[in-house]
Amino acid sequence: MTTIAPSWNLDVAGAQRLEPELEAAEGAVEVDLTDVAFVASSGLRVLLKHAQRLDKAGGSLVITNPSDMVREVLDMSGFSTILEVR
């Protein structure tokens, strides 16, 4: 499993920074959000885009260790029902 652990917020700039790391990832991918305090819609879009890409290729994307605030965003947006969140 490949682990990607951004240490920045996933706003517009942060999503752009994360995208190349996700593009390079194959197979089972863990996105560890321990150090992420905020996720905007642009961050959600990048996560969903690559979760779908990986799924089509037989891989997976798992989000781990979201803060309470990030978990709330994932829940309220419905992403916690689309993506695996641990």
C-alpha atoms as an extended CHARMM CRD file, in Angstrom:
* protein
*
        86  EXT
         1         1  MET       CA              0.0000000000        0.0000000000        0.0000000000  PROA      1               0.0000000000
         2         2  THR       CA              1.2500000000        3.4700000000       -0.8870000000  PROA      2               0.0000000000
         3         3  THR       CA              0.7360000000        6.1010000000        1.8050000000  PROA      3               0.0000000000
         4         4  ILE       CA              0.3980000000        9.7730000000        0.9100000000  PROA      4               0.0000000000
         5         5  ALA       CA              0.3420000000       12.0970000000        3.9190000000  PROA      5               0.0000000000
         6         6  PRO       CA             -0.1630000000       15.7390000000        2.9970000000  PROA      6               0.0000000000
         7         7  SER       CA              0.9310000000       18.1920000000        5.6720000000  PROA      7               0.0000000000
         8         8  TRP       CA             -1.1180000000       21.0440000000        4.2590000000  PROA      8               0.0000000000
         9         9  ASN       CA             -4.7870000000       21.9210000000        3.9180000000  PROA      9               0.0000000000
        10        10  LEU       CA             -6.6740000000       20.6720000000        0.8850000000  PROA      10              0.0000000000
        11        11  ASP       CA             -7.9080000000       24.0010000000       -0.4290000000  PROA      11              0.0000000000
        12        12  VAL       CA             -7.3810000000       25.0040000000       -4.0820000000  PROA      12              0.0000000000
        13        13  ALA       CA             -3.5960000000       25.2920000000       -3.7640000000  PROA      13              0.0000000000
        14        14  GLY       CA             -3.3410000000       22.1980000000       -1.5760000000  PROA      14              0.0000000000
        15        15  ALA       CA             -5.4260000000       20.1200000000       -3.9890000000  PROA      15              0.0000000000
        16        16  GLN       CA             -3.1480000000       21.1730000000       -6.8460000000  PROA      16              0.0000000000
        17        17  ARG       CA             -0.1540000000       20.1600000000       -4.7420000000  PROA      17              0.0000000000
        18        18  LEU       CA             -1.6840000000       16.7580000000       -3.8940000000  PROA      18              0.0000000000
        19        19  GLU       CA             -2.7980000000       15.8820000000       -7.4140000000  PROA      19              0.0000000000
        20        20  PRO       CA              0.6260000000       14.8830000000       -8.8490000000  PROA      20              0.0000000000
        21        21  GLU       CA              1.2230000000       12.5420000000       -5.9050000000  PROA      21              0.0000000000
        22        22  LEU       CA             -2.1440000000       10.8700000000       -6.4750000000  PROA      22              0.0000000000
        23        23  GLU       CA             -1.5780000000       10.7010000000      -10.2400000000  PROA      23              0.0000000000
        24        24  ALA       CA              1.6570000000        8.7740000000       -9.6750000000  PROA      24              0.0000000000
        25        25  ALA       CA              0.0560000000        6.3210000000       -7.2460000000  PROA      25              0.0000000000
        26        26  GLU       CA             -1.1640000000        2.8940000000       -8.3070000000  PROA      26              0.0000000000
        27        27  GLY       CA             -2.8100000000       -0.0330000000       -6.5520000000  PROA      27              0.0000000000
        28        28  ALA       CA             -3.8850000000        0.4360000000       -2.9590000000  PROA      28              0.0000000000
        29        29  VAL       CA             -3.4270000000        4.0160000000       -1.7900000000  PROA      29              0.0000000000
        30        30  GLU       CA             -3.8730000000        5.4340000000        1.7080000000  PROA      30              0.0000000000
        31        31  VAL       CA             -4.3030000000        9.1850000000        2.0720000000  PROA      31              0.0000000000
        32        32  ASP       CA             -3.4090000000        9.9440000000        5.6790000000  PROA      32              0.0000000000
        33        33  LEU       CA             -5.0730000000       13.2210000000        6.6810000000  PROA      33              0.0000000000
        34        34  THR       CA             -3.5300000000       13.4370000000       10.1670000000  PROA      34              0.0000000000
        35        35  ASP       CA             -1.9570000000       16.8440000000        9.4320000000  PROA      35              0.0000000000
        36        36  VAL       CA             -4.8410000000       18.2450000000        7.3630000000  PROA      36              0.0000000000
        37        37  ALA       CA             -7.0690000000       20.6960000000        9.2210000000  PROA      37              0.0000000000
        38        38  PHE       CA             -9.3100000000       21.7780000000        6.3250000000  PROA      38              0.0000000000
        39        39  VAL       CA            -10.6980000000       20.2350000000        3.1370000000  PROA      39              0.0000000000
        40        40  ALA       CA            -12.4310000000       22.3940000000        0.5160000000  PROA      40              0.0000000000
        41        41  SER       CA            -14.4970000000       21.2160000000       -2.4420000000  PROA      41              0.0000000000
        42        42  SER       CA            -11.3870000000       21.2740000000       -4.6350000000  PROA      42              0.0000000000
        43        43  GLY       CA             -9.7230000000       18.8110000000       -2.2690000000  PROA      43              0.0000000000
        44        44  LEU       CA            -12.7900000000       16.5750000000       -2.2890000000  PROA      44              0.0000000000
        45        45  ARG       CA            -12.8250000000       16.6450000000       -6.0920000000  PROA      45              0.0000000000
        46        46  VAL       CA             -9.1970000000       15.4900000000       -6.3380000000  PROA      46              0.0000000000
        47        47  LEU       CA             -9.7730000000       12.6780000000       -3.8400000000  PROA      47              0.0000000000
        48        48  LEU       CA            -12.8880000000       11.4720000000       -5.6780000000  PROA      48              0.0000000000
        49        49  LYS       CA            -11.2660000000       11.7340000000       -9.1050000000  PROA      49              0.0000000000
        50        50  HSD       CA             -8.3670000000        9.5250000000       -8.0850000000  PROA      50              0.0000000000
        51        51  ALA       CA            -10.5000000000        7.1180000000       -6.0630000000  PROA      51              0.0000000000
        52        52  GLN       CA            -12.5330000000        6.4970000000       -9.2160000000  PROA      52              0.0000000000
        53        53  ARG       CA             -9.3850000000        6.1790000000      -11.3630000000  PROA      53              0.0000000000
        54        54  LEU       CA             -7.7960000000        3.7020000000       -8.9650000000  PROA      54              0.0000000000
        55        55  ASP       CA            -11.0280000000        1.6990000000       -8.6600000000  PROA      55              0.0000000000
        56        56  LYS       CA            -11.2820000000        1.3320000000      -12.4510000000  PROA      56              0.0000000000
        57        57  ALA       CA             -7.6950000000        0.0500000000      -12.5030000000  PROA      57              0.0000000000
        58        58  GLY       CA             -8.3920000000       -2.5070000000       -9.7560000000  PROA      58              0.0000000000
        59        59  GLY       CA             -6.8940000000       -0.4410000000       -6.9400000000  PROA      59              0.0000000000
        60        60  SER       CA             -8.3810000000        1.5210000000       -4.0950000000  PROA      60              0.0000000000
        61        61  LEU       CA             -8.1080000000        4.7740000000       -2.1890000000  PROA      61              0.0000000000
        62        62  VAL       CA             -8.6300000000        4.8790000000        1.5690000000  PROA      62              0.0000000000
        63        63  ILE       CA             -8.7370000000        8.0460000000        3.6590000000  PROA      63              0.0000000000
        64        64  THR       CA             -7.3230000000        7.6410000000        7.1550000000  PROA      64              0.0000000000
        65        65  ASN       CA             -7.0430000000        9.7250000000       10.3120000000  PROA      65              0.0000000000
        66        66  PRO       CA             -9.2290000000       12.6990000000        9.4170000000  PROA      66              0.0000000000
        67        67  SER       CA             -9.6120000000       15.2970000000       12.1550000000  PROA      67              0.0000000000
        68        68  ASP       CA            -13.0940000000       15.8000000000       13.5830000000  PROA      68              0.0000000000
        69        69  MET       CA            -13.5750000000       18.8580000000       11.3530000000  PROA      69              0.0000000000
        70        70  VAL       CA            -12.4300000000       17.0360000000        8.2170000000  PROA      70              0.0000000000
        71        71  ARG       CA            -14.5850000000       14.0270000000        9.1290000000  PROA      71              0.0000000000
        72        72  GLU       CA            -17.5700000000       16.3750000000        9.4570000000  PROA      72              0.0000000000
        73        73  VAL       CA            -16.9070000000       17.7800000000        5.9590000000  PROA      73              0.0000000000
        74        74  LEU       CA            -16.6470000000       14.2440000000        4.5650000000  PROA      74              0.0000000000
        75        75  ASP       CA            -19.8980000000       13.2460000000        6.3060000000  PROA      75              0.0000000000
        76        76  MET       CA            -21.8600000000       16.3800000000        5.3820000000  PROA      76              0.0000000000
        77        77  SER       CA            -20.7720000000       16.2070000000        1.7370000000  PROA      77              0.0000000000
        78        78  GLY       CA            -21.6630000000       12.5170000000        1.5020000000  PROA      78              0.0000000000
        79        79  PHE       CA            -18.0740000000       11.5790000000        0.6780000000  PROA      79              0.0000000000
        80        80  SER       CA            -17.8530000000        9.2480000000        3.6630000000  PROA      80              0.0000000000
        81        81  THR       CA            -20.4630000000        7.0670000000        1.9520000000  PROA      81              0.0000000000
        82        82  ILE       CA            -18.5960000000        7.1270000000       -1.3780000000  PROA      82              0.0000000000
        83        83  LEU       CA            -15.0150000000        6.7670000000       -0.1580000000  PROA      83              0.0000000000
        84        84  GLU       CA            -13.6190000000        4.4490000000        2.4960000000  PROA      84              0.0000000000
        85        85  VAL       CA            -12.7650000000        6.5430000000        5.5580000000  PROA      85              0.0000000000
        86        86  ARG       CA            -11.0010000000        5.0570000000        8.5640000000  PROA      86              0.0000000000
